[in-house]
C-alpha cells in the first residue's frame, strides 16, 4: 500500500473512469449538491469517486483508515468523509459502503463523522440507511439506526425513491422489515411519483408472499394508489409478475380489481395480466368482475389492444367472451420500467400461464 501524504487527505481524490484511466476528481470545499438530474450525455454521468469513496465502495478498511488518519485536523477529516456525491451515479463514502454491506468500513466512517442522513447523488438519491436496508445486513442497519438514521424520511427522490421499509420489502428482507416496523416505520408510506412502490406493492411484485402476509397483518393498505408514472397497485404488481397466490391473497383482503393504474405507463390489474400473457390470471380477474374494456392511463388503452400487441389471440378470445368490445389495434406497450424488471426475472410474455 502506498503511503499517503497529509496533503492527499483531500476531498479531491483520484477516480477511475470506465476506460481504466485515473483522473482527478474536482475539489470538494466549494462543491455543491445539485438535485437537478443530469442528462444522459453529460460528462458527469461517468462514475467519479474520491479516494475515500472508492476505498469505501471496495470495502478496503485499511485504505479507509489510512486516508482518515492522514487528515491533519478534525475539520479536514469531516470535509473528506462527507464529500458530496459526484456525477450522475455518485455516492458519499458511507453510502458506497452501505450499499455493498461493508459494516466495518461504515463503522469507521461514522466514527470519523460521516453524515448518516446525507442525500445521495442525482440518479437514485438514496441515503445510507435506505441503501443498507436493501442489502438485508442487519448489523449494518442497526449501526446506521444507532447513528441516527431516519426511519421515516420526509422526502424521497421522485425517481425510484424508497423509504427504508420499502427498500427492505422490495428485497424480501422480512427481519429488517420487522425491525423497522418496531421502530415506527410507516407501513403505508406513499410510492414516489416515478417507478415508486409502497412496501406492500414492492413485496407483491417481487413475489414475497410471507412478507405480503406480514405487511397486511401490520396494517398495509392493499389499495394504496400507484405512483404517477411506472407504478402499480399491489394487485397490479402481483398480476404483472404472475404471482397467482398473492393475487388470491390480495383479492381475499379486499383489493380493488378495477383500481386505476399509473397515469403514465400503467393500467388496471387486467391490463397487467394481459400485458404479460398470464391467461390464468386474466380468467381469475374476469371472474371477480374485472372490466374487460377498462381504459389504461392517459392514452385509454384497452386490454384487447394489449393482448393484440403481444400476439396472444387466446387472450383476445377470452376477453371477447367476457364482453370486450374495444379496439384491438393502436395500442402501446404498458408498464415500461416494470416490464424490464420482469424480463430480468426471466418471465416470457408469450407463454400461457
N, C-alpha and C positions, 0 to 999 in steps of 0.2 A: 504494500500500500504506500502510495506516495505521500510524503509529509505535506502538511498544509501550512502555508504561511499565514500569519494573523490577518494580513490584508485580503486573503482569499476567503475569509469568513464574511462573505458578502452576499447580498441578495441578487447579484449578477453572476450566477454560476454558469458553467458550461452546459449546453444542452445538445443532445444528439438528434440529428434530423433523420428523416426516413431514408435518406441516401447513405447514412452511416457517418457522415461528416459531423464533426463537432463544431458548433458555432456558439458565439457568445450571446447569452440571454440579455435582454435590456435591463438597465439598472433599476433597483427597487425603490429607493427613497421617494421618488416623485411619481411612482406608478399609481394609477387609479383604476379601480374595477369598473368596467363599463357593462351594464346589464343588456345593452343592445346586442342581439345576435349578430355574429359576423357572417358575411356571405361565404358561400362555398368556395369561391375562387380567391378569397382573401389570403394573403400570405400567412396570417396568424392562424389559419386552420391547421397548419402543421404543428404537431405537438412540440412544446418547448418547456424545458424544466430547468430550475436552478439546480445546483449541485445537491442541495439538501432534499429537494423534491424528488430528484431522480434516485438518490440513495434510499429515501423512504419508500418510494414506489417499488424498488427492488428488494426491500426487506434487509438492507445492509446495515445492521445495527452498529457495527464497528465504524463504518464511514460516517453514519449519522452522529455518533458520539464525538468523533474526531472533528467534524465540522463545527459542532456546537461548542466544544471545549476550546476551539481556536478563537472564538469571539472574545474580544478584549473588554467588553462591558455588557452589563445586563441589557442596556438599551439596544446594543448591536445584536445581541442574541435574539431579542424579541423581534427585531426587524427581520432577521434572517428566517426565524422559524415561522413567521406569519406573512412571508412574502405572498403577494396576491397571485392567483392563478394566471397563467399566461396562455394566450391563444384560445382557439375555439374549444379545445378539449382539456384545458388546463385544470389543475387541482392544486390546493395547498399541500404542503408536505403531510399534514395529518390526514387529509382526505385520501391522498395517494396510498398511505399506509393502511388506512381503514378499509378501503375498497378491496384490498388484497389480503386482509386478515392478519397484518403484521402487528401483533399485540405488543411485543416488546419495543418495537420502534415507536408505536403510538404512545406508549408509556413514557419513553424518553422525550418525545416531542412535547407532551403535556407538561412534563417536569420542567421543560425549558420555556414554558409559557405559551404554547400553541393555543389559539382560539378554537375551542371545540365547536362553536356555532358559526364559524366563518362561512360565508356563501361560497359555492363552487364557481367554476368557470361558466362560459356562455352556453355551452351545449346542454348539459343535464342539470347543472347548478345545484347539485345535492351536497349537503353538508356531511361531516364525518359520521355522525350517528345514522343518518339516513342510508349512507353507503354501507356502513357496518351491518346494519340490520338486514341488508340484502345478502350478506355472507353467512349469517347464522352463527357467527363466532361469539358465543355467549360471554366468555371472559372479556373480550374486547368491548362488547356492547356495555357490559357492566362498568368497565373502566370509563367509557365515554359518558355514561349516565352519571357516575360519581363526580366527573369533572364538570358537570353542568349541562350536558346535552339536553336539548329541549324535546320533550316527548310529543308535544302538540304545537308545532311551529305555526305562527300566524299566517305565514305565506310560504307557498312552494312555487317553483317556476311554472310558467304556463305550459311549457312543452315537457311532457313526461315527468312532471313533478310527482314526488312521492313523499308522504309523511313517513316516519319510521315504521308505523304499523302497516302501512300499505306496502312498503318495501319488503318487510318480513313476510307478509301474507303472499305476495307475488312469488317469492322463492320457496314458500311452503314451510317456513320455519315456525312450527307451532309453539315451541318453547319460548322463542323470542316474542311471539305474539302475546303469550300469556304474561310474560314479564312486563311488557308494555301496557297491557290491559290493567294489570295490578297496580301500575303506576299512574293510572288515569288516562291512558291513551283514548282518544275519541275514535270509537269503532266505526262511526259514520262520518268521519272527515270527508268532505266532498272531493270528487275527482277533479284534477286540474283540467283546464279547458282543452288542451290538445294532447291526445293519447294518455289521458289520465284515467285512474281507476280508484274506486274505493277499495278498502281491504277485502270486502266480500266479492266485489267484481273481479279483483285480481285472483283470488283463490278459486273462483268458479272457472275462469278462463284457463287457468293452469291445471285444473283437474284435481285440486287438493281437497277431496271430499270430507275427510275428517276435520280439516280446518274450516271448511264451509259450515259443518255442523256446529263447531265451537263458536264461530262468529255469530251465527244465528242465535245460539243459546245465550250469547252475551249481548244481544240486542241489535245486531246488524240489520239494517233495513234492506229487505230483499228487493225493494222497488226504488232504491236511490237512483236519481237520474244520471245519465251518462254525461261525460264532458261534451263540450260543444262540437269538437272535431275528433274523429277517430276514436270515439269512446263506445261503450256498450253498457247496458244494464247487466246485472248478474245473470239473468236468464239469457239474454242475447249472447253474452260471453260464453256461457256453457253450450249454447247451440252452435256457435261458431266453432268451438273446439270439439264438438261431437260427444260431449260428456253426458250420456243418457241418464246415468244415475243421479247426477247433480241436477239435471233438468227436472227429473221427477221430484227430487227433494225440494227444489225451489217452488214448483207448482203446488206441492202439498203445503207449503208455507205461505201461500198467497201471492206468488209472483204474478204480475200482470202480463198476460201473454201478448197483449196488444200495446204495451207501453211503447211510446215513440223512441226511436234511436237518436243518435247524434245528428245534429243539423247538417253536418258535413261528413260524408263518408260513413254514414251509419244507416240503420234500419231496424225494424221490429224483429222480434225473435224469429218469425217465419222467414224473413229476408236472410237472417244469419244462417239458418239451417239450410235454406235453398242455395245460398251462395257457395256453401262448402259441399254440396251434394249429399247431405245427410238425410236420405229419404225416410228412414225410420223416424227421425225426429220431426220431419215435415208432417208425417201422418199423426204423430203424437200431438203436435201443436194444433193441427186442424181438428183433432178430436176434442180439444178443450176450447174450441171456438176462436182460434186464431183467424183473423180476417184474411181470406185468400187474395183480396185486392187492396191490401194496405199499401200506403204510399211511403216511400223511404226518403227521408232527408229533404233538402231544398230542391231536389230535382223531381221528386214524386215518382220514383221508380217502383214498379210493381214486382212481386215475386215471380210472375211469369217472365218478365224481362231478365231477371237474374238467372232463372233456370235455362232460358234460351242462350244466354251468354256463355254458359259453361257446357252447352251441348247435352243437357240432361232432359231428353224427351220423356223419360219415365216420370220425372217430377212434373213436367208440363202437364202430362195426362192426369196425375194426382190432383194438381191444382184445378184443372178444368172440371174434374169430377166433383170437387168441393165447391164449384160455382164461380171460379175465377173467370172474369171476362176482360181483364185488362190486356193491353197490347203486349206483344212478345218481343218486338224489335225496338231499337233505340236506347237500350239501357247502357249502363256503365258498371264497371266493377266496383262493388261496395266494400267497405271495411278495409281500406287500403293498408295502413300500417299493421292492423291486426292480421291480415292475410299473410304478411311477411312472417309474423311470429308463428302462425300456423304452419307455414311452409317449413320453417326451421324445425318444427316439431315432427315433420315427416308425414303430415296428412296429405291425401290426394283427393282433390275435389271431383275427380272423375269416377271415384269408386263409390258404389252404393253402400249405404250404411243403414 
